[in-house]
Amino acid sequence: MRKLLLAAIAALLVTGSAGAITNGQPDGDRHPYVGLIGFLNPDGTNGALCTGTLVSPTVVVTAGHCTFRSPQAFVWFDSVALQGPPTSVGIPVTHPEFSPDLDVPNTGDLGVVRLLVPVFRAEYGRLPEAGYLDSLAKKKGQQDLDLTIVGYGLQSVRPQVFTGERMMGTAKIRNLVSNNVRGYGLQSSASPGGGSSGTCSGDSGGPMLHGGSNLVIAVNSWGQNANCVGNDFSYRTDTASARSFLGQFVPLP
């Protein structure tokens, strides 16, 4: 297990394929249903480290590029992960529309981990009603566009800083209809100069929570560059495509 963890951390730092919160703060116990996931590759070697949200005792929602072709995953829900054995182990499942090349706008970048050992929490992440973001976009209040982002991973790219600590930050929904999202995803700002936070390597699959709630309106998918600045893009959980997949594993509102 120790070898697995060290190799997984090394893979995260080298590839940057997975994302942590930049310009954020330690999460502590504010989001105990958000966990760090270590995936195995098809050949049994160590794969990506990603973030996921526990939405029931046996279902963790994450990104499809994390679950893709992985036969097994280990999950930690500690505020500082990797210091002990995993909380649970599970089987990854990937959205059938997932595009390995992340072709926009419909990347299908959604997956779940079905836990073999249930994890019980006083609170879980919640999934939204159908079309939740479409109705939200019609409202005029800017406060309705607030996001809380949560994840594990790199706190800095230059120099590379990885602590395994769960971090949180805030951002704003910027666009739902650009060529990169077109109703399948959302674009959020990652500009520290504007007082907002962004995602980085290790945050992939982490929740985009509406305001200060536990409502997972999207999962972190990709960013514009390897320096973890610019815009972030997430895959929505309230679309018909996402709901047809998620509804196989957990009841939906």
The 8 nearest C-alpha neighbors of each residue, nearest first, counted from 0:
[[1, 3, 2, 4, 84, 5, 85, 83],
 [0, 2, 4, 3, 5, 6, 81, 84],
 [3, 1, 5, 0, 4, 6, 7, 45],
 [2, 4, 0, 6, 1, 5, 7, 45],
 [5, 3, 7, 1, 6, 2, 8, 0],
 [4, 6, 8, 2, 7, 3, 9, 1],
 [7, 5, 9, 3, 8, 4, 2, 10],
 [8, 6, 10, 4, 9, 5, 45, 3],
 [7, 9, 11, 5, 10, 6, 4, 12],
 [8, 10, 6, 12, 7, 11, 13, 5],
 [11, 9, 7, 13, 8, 12, 14, 6],
 [12, 10, 8, 15, 9, 14, 13, 48],
 [13, 11, 9, 10, 15, 14, 8, 159],
 [14, 12, 10, 11, 15, 9, 16, 8],
 [15, 13, 16, 11, 12, 10, 17, 200],
 [14, 16, 200, 11, 12, 17, 13, 18],
 [17, 15, 14, 200, 11, 18, 47, 201],
 [16, 201, 18, 200, 203, 49, 48, 15],
 [200, 201, 202, 199, 19, 17, 203, 198],
 [20, 152, 18, 153, 151, 199, 202, 201],
 [19, 21, 198, 23, 197, 166, 199, 150],
 [20, 22, 197, 23, 154, 196, 198, 19],
 [21, 23, 196, 191, 20, 197, 168, 24],
 [24, 22, 168, 21, 167, 20, 196, 166],
 [23, 25, 166, 167, 26, 168, 22, 20],
 [26, 24, 166, 27, 165, 167, 164, 23],
 [25, 27, 166, 167, 165, 29, 28, 24],
 [26, 28, 78, 25, 29, 165, 30, 166],
 [27, 29, 31, 30, 26, 78, 77, 165],
 [28, 30, 27, 26, 31, 32, 167, 78],
 [29, 31, 32, 28, 33, 26, 27, 149],
 [32, 30, 28, 33, 29, 76, 78, 77],
 [31, 33, 53, 30, 123, 52, 34, 124],
 [34, 32, 52, 31, 30, 51, 53, 76],
 [35, 33, 76, 75, 51, 50, 52, 74],
 [34, 36, 50, 75, 74, 49, 151, 51],
 [37, 35, 74, 49, 73, 48, 50, 38],
 [36, 38, 48, 73, 72, 47, 74, 49],
 [39, 37, 72, 46, 47, 71, 69, 36],
 [38, 40, 45, 46, 69, 43, 71, 44],
 [39, 41, 46, 69, 43, 44, 42, 45],
 [42, 40, 43, 69, 70, 68, 39, 44],
 [43, 41, 40, 44, 39, 45, 70, 69],
 [44, 42, 40, 41, 39, 45, 70, 46],
 [45, 43, 40, 42, 39, 46, 41, 3],
 [46, 44, 39, 7, 40, 3, 6, 38],
 [45, 47, 39, 38, 40, 7, 44, 48],
 [48, 46, 38, 17, 37, 11, 49, 65],
 [47, 49, 37, 36, 17, 201, 11, 38],
 [48, 50, 201, 36, 17, 203, 202, 35],
 [49, 51, 205, 35, 204, 202, 36, 150],
 [52, 50, 61, 205, 204, 60, 34, 33],
 [51, 53, 33, 59, 60, 32, 54, 124],
 [52, 54, 59, 32, 55, 58, 123, 124],
 [55, 53, 124, 123, 58, 125, 59, 52],
 [54, 56, 58, 57, 53, 123, 249, 59],
 [57, 55, 118, 117, 119, 58, 53, 54],
 [56, 58, 114, 117, 55, 113, 118, 59],
 [59, 57, 113, 55, 54, 53, 112, 114],
 [60, 58, 53, 112, 52, 111, 51, 54],
 [61, 59, 111, 52, 51, 110, 53, 58],
 [60, 62, 204, 51, 110, 111, 109, 205],
 [63, 61, 204, 109, 110, 108, 65, 64],
 [62, 64, 109, 108, 110, 66, 65, 93],
 [63, 65, 67, 62, 66, 108, 99, 109],
 [66, 64, 63, 62, 67, 47, 49, 17],
 [65, 67, 63, 91, 69, 93, 64, 110],
 [68, 66, 64, 69, 93, 63, 65, 92],
 [69, 67, 41, 66, 70, 40, 93, 91],
 [68, 70, 40, 66, 67, 41, 39, 71],
 [71, 69, 41, 90, 91, 68, 39, 40],
 [72, 70, 90, 39, 69, 89, 91, 38],
 [71, 73, 38, 89, 37, 88, 39, 90],
 [72, 74, 88, 37, 36, 85, 87, 89],
 [73, 75, 36, 87, 85, 35, 86, 88],
 [76, 74, 85, 86, 35, 34, 77, 80],
 [75, 77, 34, 33, 31, 86, 35, 78],
 [78, 76, 80, 79, 75, 34, 31, 165],
 [77, 79, 165, 27, 164, 80, 76, 28],
 [80, 78, 164, 77, 163, 165, 81, 82],
 [79, 81, 77, 163, 82, 75, 78, 164],
 [82, 80, 83, 163, 4, 79, 75, 84],
 [83, 81, 80, 79, 84, 163, 77, 85],
 [82, 84, 81, 85, 80, 75, 86, 77],
 [85, 83, 86, 81, 82, 75, 0, 87],
 [86, 84, 75, 87, 74, 73, 83, 88],
 [85, 87, 75, 74, 76, 84, 88, 118],
 [88, 86, 74, 85, 116, 73, 114, 89],
 [89, 87, 73, 114, 72, 115, 74, 116],
 [88, 90, 114, 113, 115, 72, 112, 71],
 [89, 91, 71, 113, 112, 72, 70, 114],
 [92, 90, 112, 66, 111, 71, 69, 113],
 [91, 93, 111, 110, 66, 112, 90, 94],
 [94, 92, 110, 63, 67, 66, 95, 109],
 [93, 95, 97, 96, 109, 110, 107, 244],
 [96, 94, 97, 93, 107, 244, 98, 92],
 [97, 95, 107, 94, 98, 106, 108, 105],
 [98, 96, 107, 108, 94, 95, 106, 63],
 [97, 99, 101, 106, 100, 102, 107, 96],
 [100, 98, 101, 97, 64, 102, 67, 106],
 [99, 101, 98, 102, 106, 97, 103, 64],
 [102, 100, 106, 98, 99, 103, 108, 97],
 [103, 101, 106, 100, 98, 104, 105, 99],
 [104, 102, 105, 106, 179, 101, 180, 178],
 [103, 105, 180, 179, 106, 181, 102, 183],
 [106, 104, 103, 107, 183, 102, 180, 184],
 [105, 107, 101, 108, 98, 102, 103, 97],
 [108, 106, 97, 96, 105, 109, 98, 94],
 [109, 107, 63, 106, 62, 97, 64, 234],
 [110, 108, 63, 62, 94, 107, 61, 93],
 [111, 109, 63, 93, 62, 61, 94, 92],
 [110, 112, 60, 92, 59, 61, 91, 113],
 [111, 113, 91, 59, 90, 89, 58, 114],
 [112, 114, 58, 89, 90, 57, 91, 111],
 [115, 113, 89, 57, 116, 88, 112, 58],
 [114, 116, 89, 88, 117, 113, 57, 87],
 [115, 117, 114, 87, 118, 88, 57, 89],
 [118, 116, 56, 57, 114, 119, 115, 87],
 [119, 117, 56, 57, 116, 120, 87, 86],
 [118, 120, 56, 117, 121, 55, 122, 57],
 [121, 119, 122, 123, 118, 32, 56, 31],
 [120, 122, 123, 119, 32, 31, 118, 56],
 [123, 121, 120, 124, 32, 31, 213, 119],
 [124, 122, 54, 32, 53, 125, 55, 120],
 [123, 125, 54, 213, 53, 214, 52, 215],
 [126, 124, 214, 215, 213, 54, 123, 127],
 [125, 127, 215, 214, 216, 251, 124, 128],
 [128, 126, 237, 131, 216, 214, 129, 125],
 [127, 129, 252, 131, 237, 130, 126, 251],
 [128, 130, 237, 131, 238, 127, 239, 242],
 [131, 129, 133, 237, 132, 238, 128, 134],
 [130, 132, 128, 134, 133, 129, 237, 127],
 [133, 131, 135, 134, 130, 136, 237, 216],
 [134, 132, 130, 136, 135, 131, 137, 182],
 [133, 135, 132, 137, 136, 131, 130, 138],
 [136, 134, 132, 133, 137, 138, 131, 143],
 [135, 137, 133, 134, 138, 132, 144, 139],
 [138, 136, 135, 134, 139, 133, 132, 140],
 [139, 137, 136, 135, 140, 134, 143, 141],
 [138, 140, 141, 137, 136, 143, 135, 142],
 [141, 139, 142, 143, 138, 144, 137, 136],
 [142, 140, 143, 144, 139, 145, 138, 171],
 [141, 143, 144, 140, 145, 210, 171, 139],
 [142, 144, 141, 140, 145, 135, 210, 138],
 [143, 145, 172, 142, 141, 171, 146, 210],
 [146, 144, 210, 171, 142, 143, 170, 209],
 [147, 145, 210, 209, 170, 208, 169, 171],
 [146, 148, 169, 208, 168, 210, 207, 211],
 [147, 149, 207, 168, 167, 169, 206, 208],
 [150, 148, 167, 166, 205, 206, 168, 147],
 [151, 149, 202, 19, 166, 205, 165, 50],
 [150, 152, 19, 165, 201, 202, 164, 163],
 [153, 151, 19, 201, 18, 161, 200, 163],
 [152, 154, 19, 161, 155, 160, 200, 199],
 [153, 155, 160, 21, 19, 20, 161, 152],
 [154, 156, 160, 159, 153, 157, 158, 21],
 [155, 157, 159, 158, 226, 153, 160, 154],
 [158, 156, 159, 155, 160, 226, 154, 153],
 [157, 159, 156, 155, 160, 154, 153, 161],
 [158, 160, 156, 157, 155, 161, 153, 12],
 [159, 161, 155, 154, 153, 158, 162, 156],
 [160, 162, 153, 152, 163, 154, 159, 155],
 [163, 161, 164, 160, 152, 153, 79, 154],
 [164, 162, 80, 79, 151, 152, 161, 165],
 [165, 163, 79, 162, 151, 78, 166, 80],
 [164, 166, 151, 78, 150, 26, 79, 25],
 [167, 165, 25, 26, 150, 24, 149, 20],
 [168, 166, 149, 26, 23, 148, 24, 20],
 [167, 169, 23, 196, 148, 147, 24, 20],
 [168, 170, 147, 196, 195, 146, 148, 171],
 [169, 171, 195, 146, 196, 188, 145, 147],
 [172, 170, 145, 187, 144, 146, 188, 173],
 [171, 173, 187, 144, 186, 174, 145, 185],
 [174, 172, 187, 186, 171, 188, 175, 185],
 [173, 175, 186, 176, 185, 172, 177, 187],
 [174, 176, 185, 182, 180, 181, 177, 186],
 [175, 177, 181, 182, 174, 180, 178, 179],
 [178, 176, 179, 181, 180, 175, 174, 186],
 [179, 177, 180, 181, 104, 176, 103, 175],
 [178, 180, 104, 177, 103, 181, 176, 184],
 [179, 181, 184, 104, 183, 177, 178, 182],
 [182, 180, 176, 177, 183, 178, 104, 175],
 [181, 183, 175, 176, 180, 184, 185, 104],
 [184, 182, 180, 181, 105, 235, 234, 104],
 [185, 183, 234, 180, 235, 233, 182, 175],
 [186, 184, 175, 233, 232, 174, 180, 187],
 [185, 187, 232, 174, 173, 231, 172, 175],
 [188, 186, 172, 173, 231, 171, 230, 232],
 [187, 189, 230, 190, 171, 170, 231, 173],
 [188, 190, 197, 230, 229, 196, 228, 195],
 [189, 191, 192, 193, 188, 195, 229, 228],
 [192, 190, 194, 195, 193, 196, 22, 189],
 [193, 191, 190, 194, 195, 189, 196, 22],
 [192, 194, 191, 190, 195, 189, 188, 196],
 [195, 193, 191, 192, 196, 190, 22, 170],
 [194, 196, 170, 191, 169, 193, 190, 189],
 [197, 195, 22, 168, 169, 189, 170, 21],
 [196, 198, 189, 21, 20, 195, 22, 199],
 [197, 199, 20, 19, 18, 21, 202, 227],
 [18, 198, 200, 19, 227, 202, 20, 153],
 [18, 199, 201, 15, 17, 153, 19, 202],
 [18, 202, 200, 152, 17, 49, 19, 151],
 [18, 203, 201, 150, 19, 50, 205, 151],
 [204, 202, 18, 17, 219, 49, 205, 220],
 [205, 203, 61, 62, 219, 218, 50, 51],
 [204, 206, 50, 51, 219, 202, 218, 203],
 [207, 205, 218, 215, 208, 148, 149, 217],
 [206, 208, 148, 217, 215, 218, 216, 147],
 [207, 209, 215, 147, 214, 146, 206, 213],
 [210, 208, 146, 212, 214, 211, 145, 147],
 [211, 209, 146, 145, 212, 147, 208, 143],
 [210, 212, 209, 147, 213, 208, 146, 145],
 [211, 213, 214, 210, 209, 208, 147, 215],
 [212, 214, 124, 125, 208, 215, 211, 209],
 [213, 215, 125, 208, 212, 209, 126, 216],
 [216, 214, 208, 126, 206, 217, 207, 125],
 [215, 217, 236, 235, 207, 214, 208, 127],
 [218, 216, 235, 236, 234, 207, 215, 233],
 [219, 217, 206, 204, 233, 234, 205, 207],
 [218, 220, 233, 204, 203, 205, 206, 232],
 [219, 221, 233, 203, 232, 234, 218, 204],
 [222, 220, 232, 231, 219, 233, 223, 203],
 [223, 221, 231, 224, 232, 230, 227, 220],
 [222, 224, 230, 229, 231, 221, 225, 228],
 [223, 225, 226, 222, 227, 228, 229, 221],
 [224, 226, 227, 223, 15, 222, 228, 199],
 [225, 227, 224, 228, 156, 199, 157, 155],
 [228, 226, 199, 225, 224, 198, 222, 229],
 [229, 227, 226, 189, 190, 230, 224, 197],
 [228, 230, 189, 190, 223, 188, 231, 227],
 [231, 229, 188, 189, 187, 223, 222, 186],
 [230, 232, 222, 187, 186, 221, 188, 189],
 [233, 231, 186, 221, 220, 185, 222, 187],
 [232, 234, 219, 220, 218, 185, 184, 217],
 [233, 235, 184, 217, 218, 220, 108, 183],
 [236, 234, 217, 184, 237, 216, 183, 233],
 [235, 237, 217, 241, 216, 238, 242, 234],
 [238, 236, 129, 130, 235, 127, 131, 128],
 [239, 237, 241, 240, 236, 130, 242, 129],
 [238, 240, 242, 241, 243, 237, 129, 130],
 [241, 239, 243, 238, 242, 244, 107, 237],
 [242, 240, 238, 236, 244, 243, 239, 245],
 [241, 243, 245, 239, 244, 240, 246, 238],
 [244, 242, 240, 246, 241, 245, 239, 247],
 [243, 245, 242, 241, 246, 247, 94, 240],
 [246, 244, 242, 247, 248, 243, 241, 249],
 [245, 247, 249, 248, 243, 244, 242, 250],
 [248, 246, 245, 244, 249, 243, 250, 242],
 [247, 249, 246, 245, 58, 250, 244, 113],
 [248, 250, 246, 247, 251, 245, 55, 58],
 [251, 249, 246, 252, 248, 247, 245, 126],
 [252, 250, 246, 249, 126, 128, 242, 127],
 [251, 128, 127, 250, 126, 129, 125, 246]]
